[in-house]
Amino acid sequence: MSSLKTKMTRYLLSALTDFKLTRDLPQGRREIVPYNIQPTTTLYLSHEAHFSGQSDHAVLDHGDWKLFGLNRQAVLEELRKVAAEGHFIVQFSGDLLRISWKYKTMEECLDGIAQR
């Protein structure tokens, strides 16, 4: 059983390294680094939800955010980061979210991502 644990540990560490989720430390050690969603991913996912007919509030609560370990407050912070780059305007007060969308189609959104 011990050899199986060792083998699985190596496979897991190899996968984490492949996806750049580790960093090298002195003496041949590695550390798992926290995952952070990229602004382009936030931009894409928010527009994908919007163009699929979701309301602004539903974008905030969309299930895809859970894939990245984001709760409602973290999604709002990520949306604000993307808004600071000029891709849309986010207004949030209490429990109401309003997004002023800059891109009218997904194609325009993808062009915006490509121009970054």
C-alpha positions, 0 to 999 in steps of 0.5 A: 500500500505504501508504494501506491501512496508514493506513486499517487503522490508523485502523479499528483505533484507532477500534475500540479507542476505541469499546470504551474501550481507549484514553485521550487524551494531550496533543497529540491522542495516544492510548494503548492501555490494558491490558484488565482483566476485570470482576469481574462477568464473572469471577463469571458465567463461573465460575458458567456453568462450574460450572452446566454440570457442571464441577468446581471444578478444571475451572472454574480451567482452563476455556478461556473464560479465555483469551479474556481473556488469563488464565493459571491464576494470573491466573484464581485471582487474579480468583476471589479478588477475586470471593470477597472480595466475598462471592459464594463462598469460594475455597480453594486449596492447592498444586494443589487448588481448592475453591469453596464456591458461594453461589448454587444456580442461575444465576438466583440468580447473575444476581440477585447480579450485578444487586444490585451 
